[in-house]
Every structure is written in structure tokens, then in C-alpha cells.
Amino acid sequence: MTLDSLASPRARHPRWIWRNGELVPWEQATVHVNAVGHASVAAVFEGVKAYLADDGRRLLVFRLDDHMRRLADSARICRLELRHTPGELGRAVLGLLRANEYHDDTYLRPWVFPSGIIREQMAPAGSVCEAVIDSWPFHARPPAAEGCSAAVSSWLRIGDASMPPRVKAFSNYHNGRLAAIEARTNGHDWPILLNERHKVSEGPGSCVALVRDGTVITPSLTSGVLDSLTRATALDLLADLGVPVEVREVDRTELYLADELFFMGTAWEILPITTIDGLSVGEGEPGDLTRRLAGAYRATVRGVDTRHSEWLTELPV
Ligand SMILES: Cc1ncc(COP(=O)(O)O)c(C=O)c1O
């Protein structure tokens, strides 16, 4: 697969960006240079996708309320004062999609950072925040026909006692970035990080699961991972498919014995891993269960399978 296909195409920008309750023309959405730096240390964000429904007439925002709730949770842990409730932010997402007249798959990035000029104290607790929502088109991932290669990183995942991975903070991505660079340098697509206990945690932008003897096994939420909505979705879809699941600590060597391995995340969706540390996973092709899960995921987010329509916020286009 081309990894560039996962990157966001940003060549053209939308007309509107949402900022602190107003739609602002893109060019005017600027901050003073002093507002970057210490203020951004504490910035938290979300990544949300709106899919064009199969009928081409609706955008379906996937798990919007859950994403906005997680943003509020991240802000709470980082002691940031949100000016807007999760409900207001969710409505702002819909208003922004409408204002920019999107008619196709769209990625949304709400984020929150302490406002003003913060030169000292690294954005004290209770800092009043700016909230911004940006958006851009994304190209749907190709069906799970292709997989990626992964390698266990020599960088350990940050931990709950230092930089909690449960928080979706920009700063946390320094850790994932170093691991991703190492993986690429060594000829792999993506890293899988071990946590402080040297158990499997997650990838730089996704959770991970393995399949062994028909059971899907994924690290627990106390393994140093983000409380991923794709992971939660996958667990529900696997229950629908009648597939047994184990949520527990995972050893590195279990990755080497897996019949199938895959990443899960809003950006990557269900991404098969076909080699791990140079060993082929199963037959070295995306496995049957991974394909079935990826298919179920796609049918759900596009509104083809309506069994979980509570996850979809509809916007006519
Ligand atoms: C570090 C990390 N883990 C896991 C995930 C997957 O989370 P979600 O499925 O909610 O997108 C992401 C993506 O946002 C991430 O950045």
C-alpha cells in the first residue's frame, strides 16, 4: 500500500474554520507567535471522520458524541478549561461541515489549547482555552487487500505515570513520531510500542490486535493506550460476528505467533499487518478475520449496515 495515501491531502484549504464559537475565514484564523510554545505543550485534540453515505446524500459523522466526550476528558486530565460543552462542539462540527459545503469524506480535527501569551509556568492549571476545528477531505483507505509491515520499537510507550497515553495530547505524539521514524529507517511501515512493563501497547496513531486460533486479543486500556473508539467499535463488531475476544496484557512474542495482526484507528481504520519484525504474519496476507472486520467496519461507517446507527450523526448534503 502507499503510505502516502494515509496522509492528509492539504493542498487546498476549506473556506471556513471554526474558532471559539464562530466560523472564521481560513486566512484570519491566526495566533500570535507567542501563543505557540508553552501553550501548545498542553494542547489536546481529536480526530473525527465524516463518511459519505453509500446513497451519496448524507455525510455520516462517526461517533461524534464519543469523540467530543473524549476531548473533554483529555481537557479535564490536562486541567484545561473548555469554553464549550461536548454538545456545543459536536454541533460546531456539523455547522463547519455545512459551511464548507463538503460532499465527500471529510476528516475533522477539533483541538484546544491555552489561549493568550504563556511565557512561563507551561500553561497553568485552569488556563482558559481556545477551541478550533479544522477540516479537510480524506481519501478512503483501499479495502483491506493490502497490508503494512510493522516492527516492535526500541522506544517505549509513554506511561500513565509520566505522560498519560489516555490523553490525546499533541505532546504525546513526540513519542510515536520517534518510533515511526525508527521503523521507517529500518525499512518497516509502522512501529508497535511496548509499554513500561514491556508489554504490547499500541502504534503511533492506532491500537493493535492479534488473532490466534480464532480469538482476537487486544491490550487492555491500562496497557498504555488511547481509549480508542475504533477499538471499542471493533470489539462490538466482533461480538456481532460471533468472534471471541480477549482484552488483556499481550507479550511481544505473541505478536510473532499471531495468525493475523491489525491496527485500529480513526485514520487507519482496520489496517492489516502482514509482517512483524521481518516475520510474516500467517500467510503474509491480510487474514480472513481481519478482512471480515474491515468489511463490517466499512459497512457500518457508510451506513450500509444500520445495526449501529446510534454511532452515526447524519447531515444531509
Ligand atoms: C496513539 C493513538 N492510539 C490509538 C488511536 C486510535 O483511536 P481512535 O480509534 O479513537 O481514533 C489513535 C488515533 O487517534 C492514536 O493517536
The ligand as an SDF file (V2000), in Angstrom:
LIG
                    3D

 16 16  0  0  0  0  0  0  0  0999 V2000
   -1.9460    6.9720   19.8820 C   0  0  0  0  0  0  0  0  0  0  0  0
   -3.2470    6.5590   19.3240 C   0  0  0  0  0  0  0  0  0  0  0  0
   -3.7640    5.3850   19.6930 N   0  0  0  0  0  0  0  0  0  0  0  0
   -4.9490    4.9620   19.2090 C   0  0  0  0  0  0  0  0  0  0  0  0
   -5.6680    5.7240   18.3150 C   0  0  0  0  0  0  0  0  0  0  0  0
   -6.9910    5.2550   17.8090 C   0  0  0  0  0  0  0  0  0  0  0  0
   -8.0190    5.9920   18.4120 O   0  0  0  0  0  0  0  0  0  0  0  0
   -9.3770    6.1960   17.6470 P   0  0  0  0  0  0  0  0  0  0  0  0
   -9.8190    4.8510   17.2360 O   0  0  0  0  0  0  0  0  0  0  0  0
  -10.2990    6.7920   18.6550 O   0  0  0  0  0  0  0  0  0  0  0  0
   -9.0920    7.0780   16.5090 O   0  0  0  0  0  0  0  0  0  0  0  0
   -5.1640    6.9480   17.8970 C   0  0  0  0  0  0  0  0  0  0  0  0
   -5.8930    7.7630   16.9390 C   0  0  0  0  0  0  0  0  0  0  0  0
   -6.3930    8.7540   17.2160 O   0  0  0  0  0  0  0  0  0  0  0  0
   -3.9300    7.3850   18.4280 C   0  0  0  0  0  0  0  0  0  0  0  0
   -3.4200    8.5600   18.0520 O   0  0  0  0  0  0  0  0  0  0  0  0
  1  2  1  0
  2  3  1  0
  2 15  2  0
  3  4  2  0
  4  5  1  0
  5  6  1  0
  5 12  2  0
  6  7  1  0
  7  8  1  0
  8  9  2  0
  8 10  1  0
  8 11  1  0
 12 13  1  0
 12 15  1  0
 13 14  2  0
 15 16  1  0
M  END
$$$$
